[in-house]
Structures are given as structure tokens and as C-alpha cells.
Amino acid sequence: MKNIDKTTLPSPCWILDEKSLIDNLKIIQNIQKQSGAKILLALKGYALWKSFDTITPYLDGCCASGLHEALLAQEKFGKEVHTYSPAFKDEEITQIANISHHLVFNSPAQFLKYHQKAKEINPNISLGLRINPEYSQSPKEIYNPCGLYSRLGTTIDNMDDNILDYCDGLHFHALCEQDSSALESVLKSVEEKFGSYLSKMKWVNFGGGHHITRKGYDTDKLINLIKEFKQKYKVEVYLEPGEAIGWECGNLVTTVLDIVHNGIDIAILDTSAEAHLPDTIIMPYRAEVTNAQEAGVNPHTYRLAGNSCLAGDIMGDYSFKKPLAIGDNIIFEDQMHYTMVKATTFNGVKLPSIAIKRLDGSIEVIKEFGYLDFRDRLS
């Protein structure tokens, strides 16, 4: 680890802004205090564990999507561990149950298969079932867990009352970067379908997708929804945002390696959309670039492209007030969530370094990657 200035920053590099992270956490802490809800960090969206010392005072724990995330939560976060997976494996369930405070099953069949073993391993563990309210306003179908033929959660038609003697809670997840008004609609569907079960539970987990830290989010409505639900059903309420923790609190800094022309000027960067910004291809999602606008708005338009062999390794077309030059930095904004956790070494492209801009303005490089990181994950 080392402290450096911006002129000697490695490239590419993710830079977490510690102040912005704390600003997000204070918003979430206020919701906890006013609503009485417990809020967990969803590691699937944000798992930069060297920032956990900053995060742990504000949150109640982590939610994990399987064994490895659960181990990270236990080892590096040290508070509540809530584990859910679409399906658990026989060889992992013992270890998962041993370190989890809540264990959530995706189907009654998995619940009935593992509940007894989980309790034998960890008598204090709280067991739950993920339900599918079959309603979502998700803006992208690929991120809609309640869509047609979804494998995620149990529909009311597939509910099995045989689990009720052992089930402490219900979990649902139906949002994607949405406001509390979307949650309000989801809750209506949850109550319509599963209302008869809610008062029998000790807790209900509202899942993630709550865009709590986005400007304009209606936090008052969220607080009221939680308080009303808690009072009506006498349950503990959990939320598990990931994106909201890392929202707008860090960038990916890259460098122009070459500029070519083929009907349009193309800037080839030392990063990759395919490897480092996969949502720009999968979703598709357009990342904001510092000092750039849509193509044609400014005098100089470039296609920003990755340094891999994939023809579609393209971030998009952006315009700049001044021409780009080889060696210039290109900064992709808001890259702390769902980037590091998805990044790969496709084509042997080096993973970006990781740095933290501390409260005093200093920048600390906490991780740099090299050939061995590529080699040793393959065999």
C-alpha cells in the first residue's frame, strides 16, 4: 500500500472516495434510526473489504449469495451474516450454516432438505424462505427477479405449509435502482399473496434495489412504509442494498493508448468494457465520463473502446471540447458498485488497481494486480 498523488496514479484504477461513501452511509443510518429497520450490505454489489472499517459502524451486517461471500462477511465485516442462494450444495451447507445468522432458502424443497441439518449445526440460526410476489416494476427484464419463468423465490402457488413450523422469516427482492414508490407497489402484492403468512413470521427481508442514496429518493416514504409494516405484522424488517452503499462514491480512471479512425475517431483505452465494465454491454448501460457529453454535442466525438479482441468491447460514443491525445486520462464516473465484483481478466487484460481517496485528500493504492492474478486463477 502506498500514498501517491494523481499524477503517479496507476492506470487503470478504481478510486473510492471515502467522504462520499460516508455521506451515503449517513443517509442509510438515518433511515435505520427513524424506521427501526436493520440494513445489511449486499456483497454482490459492493465487496471492497478494505473499506469495511468505514462501513461497519453504520450497518448491521452483510447479506451473502453463497459460501464465499458469507466467509468474507464473517472474516472482514464481523457482524450479522445473512446467506441466500438459489440452491445450496450438500458439501457447503455445513460451513454456511455454521457462520450464518440467517439462512434463506429459495424453495420449500431446499428448505425441507436442509433445515434440520442447519439447526443441528447452528441451533441459533434463523431460517427463512425467499418468496416471489410476481410483481415488479424493474426497468430491465434481465434484472427482473419476478419476471415470467423466474427461478428466484417461491410463488404462492408453490408454497408448502410444511415449512411453517421451522420458518422464521420471508425474503423478497423485486426492485432494481428504484424509489420507495415502487416498493410500496411491491408490498401490496406481497400482502395480497402472502398476507396470511406474514404475521406468523419473526422477520421480513425487503431485499435490495432500493436506490436510497440517489438524489431525489423519497426516504420519508420508505421510513413510513417500514414503520407501518413493522407495526401491522409485528416483525423485524431488513433491507439489503448494495448499489446504494457505493452509489456515486468512486470512479474508474483509464488512459488513452491509441487513437484510430474508421469512419469515426476511436480512442483505445487501457481498460475493457467486457472485462471491467460489463454492464455497459450486458444491460446495456452507458457510463458517464468526466468532461464529456453525448456524441455530437461537443466539437470532438470519439468512440471509447476497450483493449481486448472482442469487436463489441465498446463503452460508447462521447464528445469532448478538446481533441483527445494519447496519454490522456478518461474517467468513468460512479464505478464502485457492480464493477469490481464482476470484473474478469478476459484476454489477459490486467485488472484495474484499487485506491482509496482518504478524508484528508491523500490517495492510498490498496491493491495492484499483475500476471500472477491472471495465471493462478486458471490452473
C-alpha positions as CSV (number, residue, x, y, z in Angstrom):
1,M,0.0,0.0,0.0
2,K,1.2,3.5,-0.8
3,N,0.1,7.1,-0.8
4,I,0.5,8.8,-4.1
5,D,-0.7,11.9,-6.0
6,K,-2.9,11.9,-9.0
7,T,0.0,12.3,-11.4
8,T,1.5,9.0,-10.5
9,L,-1.7,7.0,-10.1
10,P,-1.6,3.6,-11.8
11,S,-3.9,3.1,-14.8
12,P,-6.5,1.8,-15.0
13,C,-7.5,2.3,-11.4
14,W,-10.7,2.3,-9.4
15,I,-10.7,5.2,-6.8
16,L,-13.1,5.1,-3.9
17,D,-13.9,8.5,-2.4
18,E,-14.1,7.9,1.4
19,K,-16.1,11.1,2.0
20,S,-18.8,10.2,-0.5
21,L,-19.0,6.7,1.0
22,I,-19.6,8.1,4.4
23,D,-22.2,10.6,3.1
24,N,-24.1,7.6,1.7
25,L,-23.8,5.7,5.0
26,K,-25.1,8.6,7.0
27,I,-28.3,8.7,4.8
28,I,-28.8,5.0,5.5
29,Q,-28.0,5.3,9.2
30,N,-30.8,8.0,9.4
31,I,-33.3,5.6,7.8
32,Q,-32.3,2.9,10.3
33,K,-32.8,5.2,13.3
34,Q,-36.1,6.6,12.1
35,S,-37.7,3.3,10.8
36,G,-36.3,0.7,13.1
37,A,-35.2,-1.4,10.2
38,K,-31.9,-3.3,10.1
39,I,-29.8,-2.6,7.0
40,L,-27.2,-5.0,5.5
41,L,-24.5,-4.6,2.9
42,A,-25.2,-6.7,-0.2
43,L,-21.8,-8.1,-1.1
44,K,-23.0,-9.0,-4.6
45,G,-23.0,-5.3,-5.4
46,Y,-20.1,-4.0,-3.3
47,A,-17.4,-6.0,-1.7
48,L,-14.4,-3.7,-1.3
49,W,-13.5,-5.1,2.0
50,K,-10.6,-2.7,2.8
51,S,-13.3,-0.1,3.2
52,F,-15.3,-2.2,5.7
53,D,-13.7,-0.4,8.6
54,T,-15.5,2.7,7.4
55,I,-18.8,0.9,6.8
56,T,-19.2,-1.4,9.8
57,P,-20.2,1.3,12.3
58,Y,-23.2,2.2,10.1
59,L,-24.7,-1.2,9.1
60,D,-25.9,-4.3,10.9
61,G,-24.1,-6.9,8.8
62,C,-23.9,-8.3,5.3
63,C,-26.0,-10.5,3.0
64,A,-24.2,-13.1,1.1
65,S,-25.1,-15.1,-2.1
66,G,-23.2,-18.2,-1.1
67,L,-20.3,-19.6,0.8
68,H,-17.5,-17.3,-0.4
69,E,-19.4,-14.1,0.3
70,A,-20.5,-15.5,3.7
71,L,-16.9,-16.2,4.6
72,L,-15.9,-12.7,3.6
73,A,-18.7,-11.2,5.7
74,Q,-17.6,-13.3,8.7
75,E,-13.9,-12.6,8.3
76,K,-13.9,-9.0,7.3
77,F,-17.2,-7.4,8.4
78,G,-17.7,-9.3,11.7
79,K,-21.4,-8.6,12.2
80,E,-24.6,-10.4,11.1
81,V,-24.3,-12.8,8.1
82,H,-27.4,-13.5,6.1
83,T,-26.9,-16.1,3.4
84,Y,-29.3,-16.8,0.4
85,S,-28.7,-18.8,-2.7
86,P,-30.9,-20.1,-5.5
87,A,-29.7,-23.6,-4.5
88,F,-27.3,-24.8,-1.8
89,K,-24.8,-27.7,-2.2
90,D,-24.5,-30.6,0.1
91,E,-20.8,-30.1,0.6
92,E,-21.2,-26.4,1.5
93,I,-24.3,-26.3,3.7
94,T,-22.5,-27.3,6.9
95,Q,-20.0,-24.4,6.7
96,I,-22.6,-21.9,5.5
97,A,-25.0,-22.8,8.4
98,N,-22.2,-22.6,10.9
99,I,-21.3,-19.0,10.1
100,S,-24.7,-17.6,9.1
101,H,-27.2,-15.8,11.4
102,H,-30.0,-16.0,8.8
103,L,-30.2,-18.8,6.2
104,V,-32.7,-18.2,3.4
105,F,-33.8,-21.0,1.0
106,N,-35.2,-20.4,-2.5
107,S,-37.7,-23.2,-2.5
108,P,-39.7,-25.3,0.0
109,A,-37.8,-28.3,-1.3
110,Q,-34.5,-26.9,-0.3
111,F,-35.9,-25.7,3.0
112,L,-37.2,-29.2,3.9
113,K,-33.9,-30.8,2.7
114,Y,-31.6,-28.7,4.8
115,H,-33.5,-27.1,7.7
116,Q,-32.9,-29.9,10.2
117,K,-29.2,-30.1,9.4
118,A,-28.8,-26.4,9.6
119,K,-30.4,-26.3,13.1
120,E,-28.2,-29.2,14.3
121,I,-25.1,-27.3,13.2
122,N,-26.2,-23.9,14.5
123,P,-29.1,-24.0,16.9
124,N,-29.3,-20.2,16.9
125,I,-29.7,-19.9,13.2
126,S,-32.8,-18.3,11.9
127,L,-34.3,-19.9,8.8
128,G,-36.3,-18.2,6.0
129,L,-37.8,-18.7,2.6
130,R,-37.5,-16.4,-0.4
131,I,-40.9,-15.6,-1.9
132,N,-41.8,-14.3,-5.3
133,P,-44.5,-11.7,-5.2
134,E,-44.9,-12.0,-9.0
135,Y,-44.8,-8.2,-9.4
136,S,-42.0,-5.8,-10.2
137,Q,-41.5,-2.5,-12.0
138,S,-38.0,-3.4,-12.9
139,P,-36.8,-1.2,-15.8
140,K,-34.7,-4.0,-17.3
141,E,-36.1,-7.5,-17.8
142,I,-32.6,-9.1,-17.3
143,Y,-32.7,-7.7,-13.8
144,N,-36.3,-8.6,-13.0
145,P,-36.4,-11.3,-10.4
146,C,-40.2,-11.5,-10.6
147,G,-40.4,-11.9,-14.4
148,L,-42.0,-14.7,-16.3
149,Y,-40.5,-18.1,-15.6
150,S,-38.2,-16.6,-12.9
151,R,-36.3,-19.2,-10.8
152,L,-35.9,-16.8,-7.9
153,G,-38.3,-17.2,-5.0
154,T,-41.3,-19.3,-4.3
155,T,-44.7,-18.2,-5.8
156,I,-47.8,-18.5,-3.7
157,D,-48.9,-21.5,-5.9
158,N,-45.8,-23.4,-4.9
159,M,-45.9,-22.5,-1.2
160,D,-45.7,-25.5,1.1
161,D,-47.1,-25.1,4.6
162,N,-45.0,-27.9,5.9
163,I,-42.2,-25.5,6.4
164,L,-44.1,-23.2,8.7
165,D,-43.1,-24.9,11.9
166,Y,-39.5,-24.2,11.2
167,C,-39.6,-20.9,9.2
168,D,-38.8,-17.6,11.0
169,G,-39.0,-15.2,8.1
170,L,-39.7,-14.4,4.5
171,H,-37.5,-12.7,2.0
172,F,-38.4,-11.0,-1.3
173,H,-36.4,-9.0,-3.8
174,A,-38.3,-7.1,-6.6
175,L,-36.5,-3.8,-7.2
176,C,-33.7,-2.5,-9.4
177,E,-32.5,1.0,-8.8
178,Q,-36.0,2.2,-7.8
179,D,-37.7,4.6,-5.5
180,S,-39.8,3.8,-2.4
181,S,-43.0,4.2,-4.5
182,A,-42.0,1.0,-6.4
183,L,-41.5,-0.7,-3.0
184,E,-45.0,0.4,-2.0
185,S,-46.5,-1.3,-5.0
186,V,-44.4,-4.5,-4.4
187,L,-45.6,-4.6,-0.7
188,K,-49.2,-4.5,-1.9
189,S,-48.5,-7.6,-4.0
190,V,-46.7,-9.3,-1.1
191,E,-49.6,-8.7,1.2
192,E,-52.2,-9.8,-1.3
193,K,-50.4,-13.1,-2.0
194,F,-48.6,-13.9,1.3
195,G,-50.6,-11.8,3.8
196,S,-51.8,-14.9,5.8
197,Y,-48.2,-15.9,6.4
198,L,-46.7,-12.5,7.4
199,S,-48.0,-12.3,11.0
200,K,-46.6,-15.8,11.6
201,M,-43.0,-14.6,10.9
202,K,-40.3,-13.0,13.1
203,W,-38.8,-11.0,10.3
204,V,-39.3,-10.0,6.7
205,N,-36.5,-9.0,4.4
206,F,-37.3,-6.4,1.8
207,G,-34.3,-7.3,-0.3
208,G,-32.3,-4.8,-2.4
209,G,-32.7,-2.5,-5.3
210,H,-33.6,0.4,-3.0
211,H,-31.9,3.5,-4.5
212,I,-31.8,5.1,-1.1
213,T,-28.7,7.4,-1.7
214,R,-29.8,8.7,-5.2
215,K,-30.7,12.3,-5.3
216,G,-34.5,12.7,-5.1
217,Y,-35.2,9.3,-3.4
218,D,-38.2,9.6,-1.1
219,T,-36.7,8.5,2.2
220,D,-39.7,9.7,4.2
221,K,-41.9,7.3,2.3
222,L,-39.5,4.4,2.8
223,I,-39.4,5.1,6.6
224,N,-43.2,5.2,6.8
225,L,-43.6,2.0,4.8
226,I,-41.2,0.2,7.1
227,K,-42.8,1.5,10.3
228,E,-46.3,0.7,9.1
229,F,-45.3,-2.8,8.0
230,K,-43.5,-3.5,11.3
231,Q,-46.4,-2.3,13.3
232,K,-49.0,-4.2,11.3
233,Y,-47.3,-7.6,11.3
234,K,-45.0,-7.3,14.4
235,V,-41.9,-8.3,12.5
236,E,-38.3,-7.2,12.2
237,V,-37.7,-5.6,8.8
238,Y,-34.4,-6.0,6.9
239,L,-33.1,-4.2,3.8
240,E,-30.0,-5.2,1.9
241,P,-28.9,-2.6,-0.6
242,G,-25.5,-2.9,-2.3
243,E,-25.6,-0.3,-5.0
244,A,-26.9,2.4,-2.6
245,I,-23.8,1.9,-0.5
246,G,-21.4,2.5,-3.3
247,W,-23.6,4.9,-5.3
248,E,-21.6,7.8,-6.8
249,C,-18.6,7.4,-4.5
250,G,-15.8,6.4,-6.9
251,N,-14.6,6.4,-10.5
252,L,-12.6,4.3,-12.9
253,V,-9.6,6.2,-14.2
254,T,-8.2,5.0,-17.5
255,T,-5.7,6.1,-20.2
256,V,-5.9,6.6,-23.9
257,L,-3.4,4.2,-25.6
258,D,-4.1,4.9,-29.2
259,I,-6.5,6.8,-31.5
260,V,-7.5,5.3,-34.8
261,H,-10.0,6.4,-37.5
262,N,-12.5,4.2,-39.3
263,G,-15.5,6.4,-40.2
264,I,-15.2,7.8,-36.6
265,D,-12.4,8.6,-34.3
266,I,-11.8,5.7,-31.9
267,A,-9.9,6.0,-28.7
268,I,-8.5,2.7,-27.5
269,L,-8.1,2.7,-23.7
270,D,-6.1,0.5,-21.2
271,T,-9.3,-0.9,-19.9
272,S,-12.2,-3.1,-21.2
273,A,-15.9,-2.8,-21.2
274,E,-16.1,-6.6,-21.5
275,A,-13.8,-7.2,-18.6
276,H,-14.1,-4.2,-16.3
277,L,-17.4,-2.5,-17.1
278,P,-19.6,-5.5,-18.1
279,D,-22.9,-3.7,-17.5
280,T,-22.1,-1.4,-20.4
281,I,-22.5,-4.5,-22.7
282,I,-25.0,-6.7,-20.7
283,M,-27.6,-4.1,-19.7
284,P,-26.8,-2.1,-21.8
285,Y,-25.8,0.8,-19.6
286,R,-24.0,4.0,-20.5
287,A,-21.4,5.2,-18.1
288,E,-20.9,8.9,-17.6
289,V,-17.5,10.3,-18.5
290,T,-16.0,13.3,-16.8
291,N,-15.9,16.4,-19.1
292,A,-17.7,14.5,-21.9
293,Q,-21.2,14.6,-23.3
294,E,-23.3,12.7,-25.9
295,A,-21.8,12.3,-29.4
296,G,-22.0,15.5,-31.4
297,V,-22.7,17.8,-28.5
298,N,-19.1,19.0,-28.3
299,P,-16.8,19.5,-31.3
300,H,-14.8,16.3,-30.9
301,T,-16.5,12.9,-30.9
302,Y,-14.8,9.7,-30.1
303,R,-15.8,6.1,-29.7
304,L,-14.3,4.9,-26.5
305,A,-13.2,1.3,-26.9
306,G,-11.5,-1.4,-24.8
307,N,-8.2,-3.1,-25.3
308,S,-9.4,-6.6,-26.0
309,C,-10.1,-8.6,-29.1
310,L,-13.9,-8.5,-28.7
311,A,-15.4,-6.4,-31.5
312,G,-18.1,-5.2,-29.2
313,D,-15.7,-4.1,-26.5
314,I,-17.1,-0.5,-26.7
315,M,-18.1,1.9,-23.9
316,G,-19.9,4.2,-26.3
317,D,-19.6,7.4,-28.2
318,Y,-18.7,10.6,-26.3
319,S,-17.9,14.2,-27.3
320,F,-15.2,16.4,-25.8
321,K,-14.5,20.2,-26.1
322,K,-10.8,19.5,-26.9
323,P,-9.3,16.7,-29.0
324,L,-8.1,13.7,-27.1
325,A,-4.4,12.8,-27.2
326,I,-2.5,9.6,-26.4
327,G,-1.8,9.6,-22.7
328,D,-5.0,11.5,-21.7
329,N,-7.0,10.2,-18.8
330,I,-10.6,9.1,-19.4
331,I,-12.6,8.9,-16.2
332,F,-15.7,6.8,-16.0
333,E,-17.9,8.0,-13.1
334,D,-19.8,6.1,-10.5
335,Q,-17.9,2.8,-10.8
336,M,-17.8,1.4,-7.3
337,H,-20.8,-0.8,-7.4
338,Y,-21.3,-3.9,-9.7
339,T,-17.9,-3.4,-11.3
340,M,-15.1,-4.8,-9.1
341,V,-17.4,-7.7,-8.2
342,K,-17.9,-8.6,-11.9
343,A,-14.5,-7.8,-13.3
344,T,-12.6,-10.5,-15.2
345,T,-9.2,-11.0,-16.8
346,F,-10.6,-11.8,-20.3
347,N,-7.9,-11.6,-22.9
348,G,-5.4,-11.3,-20.1
349,V,-6.3,-7.6,-19.7
350,K,-4.9,-6.5,-16.3
351,L,-7.5,-5.8,-13.7
352,P,-7.6,-2.1,-12.6
353,S,-5.7,-1.2,-9.4
354,I,-7.8,-0.2,-6.4
355,A,-7.2,3.0,-4.5
356,I,-9.0,5.0,-1.7
357,K,-9.1,8.8,-1.6
358,R,-9.0,9.4,2.2
359,L,-10.7,12.2,4.1
360,D,-7.5,14.2,4.2
361,G,-7.3,14.2,0.4
362,S,-4.4,11.6,0.1
363,I,-4.8,8.7,-2.2
364,E,-3.8,5.2,-1.0
365,V,-3.3,2.4,-3.5
366,I,-4.5,-0.7,-1.7
367,K,-4.3,-3.3,-4.4
368,E,-2.4,-3.7,-7.7
369,F,-2.9,-6.7,-10.0
370,G,-0.4,-8.5,-12.3
371,Y,0.4,-11.6,-14.3
372,L,0.1,-14.0,-11.4
373,D,-3.5,-12.9,-10.7
374,F,-4.3,-13.9,-14.3
375,R,-2.3,-17.1,-14.3
376,D,-3.2,-18.5,-10.9
377,R,-6.9,-18.4,-11.3
378,L,-6.8,-20.6,-14.4
379,S,-4.9,-23.6,-13.0
